[in-house]
């Protein structure tokens, strides 16, 4: 414990680290990895591995493995101090960069492999040829899924470069336009939008 901190500061830090760890499953990462990231994000100064182990009560192997993963995700950075042999680590402090990094990594690690595997399933059906009606319907459902995933990836790749604080005004405008469309089409009020036959 840092003796210069108030009891309130220490309690808030502990709660933040625990909360970040509980959120880990939503991120697609393990609890310890999330807690290390939370600790480094909350600390103003870089921490060495021994301090991280002591603060979170984890083994050196566990700490080293998760620090490597966080470095690969580019959520933390290694820091070197002149005259010190230990490696120190600090987290990316810009929340916009953190969120966009997590979205990008989850897309690359989860969405892209799913799409590739679905394409492999489609290849099986295409190689068979002469599909039955049931097989054709199944093929169409998979194609619809892959089309959605491809559009999701394109949308994410197009939007991610703009997810930062300097573009906050643009992002708010984008959300406002989407909300306006919901209001105009009546979807927000639970009203079905007009069909082509109504025009």
N, C-alpha and C positions, 0 to 999 in steps of 0.2 A: 504493500500500500504506500502511496506517495504521501508523506507526512505533511506536505504543504497543502493538501486538499482538504476541503471540508467534508464532514460526514455525508452531507447532502450530495456533494459531487460524486463521492464514491458510490453511494446508493444508486444515483442516476446512471452512472457508468455501468454498474452491474446489471441494472434492469435493461439498459440498451443492448448490452452484449447478449443477454439471455433472449431478448425479443428478436434480435437479428438471427440468432441460432434457430429459433422456432420458425422463422420465415424461410429457412433454408430449403425446405421441401418445395416451396413455391418457386424458388430460384432454380431448382434442379441440382443443388449442391448439398454436400453433407453438413451436418450441424457444426462440427468442429471448424471446418473451413469458413463457415459463415461467422462463427464467433471470433476467430482470429481476425477476419476482415473488419468486424465491428470494433474490436479493440484497437486496431491500427487506425481505423477511421476516427475514432473518438479521441485518440491521443494526439496532442500537438507535436510531440517529438517522436522521432523514429525509435523503435524498440528492437532489442536483440532477441535471439531465439530463447535464451535462458529466461529473460523477463516474461516473454509470451508464455513459456511453459509454466512458470510460477504463477502468473496471473490467472491462467485458465486451468491449471492443475492437469496438464496433459503430458504425455511422454515426448521424448526428443524425436523419436521416429514419427509419431503422429504430427508433431509440429512441423518437422521438415517436409513431410509428404504434402501437407496442406499448404504450406508456404510456397512450395514448387507449383502446386495447382493454381494458387492465386497469382503467382508471377506469370504463368501461362495465360491466364484469363486477362492479364494486364490490369488487375484490380489493385495490385500493390507494386511498389518499386523497391529495389535494393539500394541501400545507401551505404557509402563507405566514409569513414572518418579517418583523417590522417593520424597515423600513430596507433590506430586500434586494429587488431586482427579480426575482430568479430564482424559479422555481417549484421547490418541493421535494416529494418524494413519500415516503410511508411505506406499508408493507403492513399489512393487517389481521393482527393477531398471534394472534387466537383461532382455533386450528386447527378447532374445531367450526364456526365461522362460515365459514371457508374451504371446508371440505368441503361444507357445505350449499349454499353459493353456487355451487360448481362443479356439484353435482348439479342445482340449479335451472336454471342456465344451459344445461347440456347437454340437459336435458329440453326447454327452450324452443326451443333452436336445432337439435336433432336429432330427438327423439322426436315432438314435436308436428307438425313439417312432414311426417314420414313418415306419420303417421296421417292427416293432411289429404290427402296424395297418394293414399293407399290408398282413402280415401273417394271421391276423384275417380274411381278405377278402378271402384269399386262402382257409381258413378253411370252409368258407361258401360254396364255390364252391365244395370242396371235399365232404362235408356232403350231398350235393344234389345228387351227382353221376349222371351217365348217361347224361353227358353234351352234348349239341348240338355243332355243329362245331363252331358256333360263340362264345359260352361259352368257349370252349376249347382254341380257339385263344386268347380270353380275359385272360384266366387263364395263358397261356404261356407268355403273355406280362407282367403280374404282376410278374410271377416267374423270368423273366429276370430282372425286376426292383429290386426285393429283392436280387437276386444274386449279382447285381452291388453294392447295399448298403452294403451287407455283406462283399464283397471284399474291399470296401472303408473303412469300419470299421477295418478290419484286417490290411490293409495297414497303416492306421493312427496309430493304436495301435503299430504296428511293428516299425514305423518310429519315432514316438514322442520321445522315449527315446534318440534318437540320435540328436534331434534338440537342439543343444547348441553350443556355440562359439568354444569350444575345438574340436568339430567335424567338424569345418568349412571346413577343407581340404577334409575330407571324403565326405561331402555334395556337394562340388564343383566337386569332382571326379564323384559322382553319376549323377549330372546334365550333366556333360561333356559326360558321357557314353550314357545318354538318347539323347543328341543332336547328338552324333555320329550315333546312330541308325537311327534317323530321316534322317540324311544325306545319310546314306548307303541305306536306303529303298526308298529314293527319295521323302518322304512325305513333306520335307521342301520345295522342289522345286515345289510341286504340282503334282508330278508324283505318280501314283498309285503303291504301292508295288507289287512285283511279286506274282501271285497266285500259288496254288499248281500245277495247270495244266501247268504252265510255267517251272517248274523244271524238 
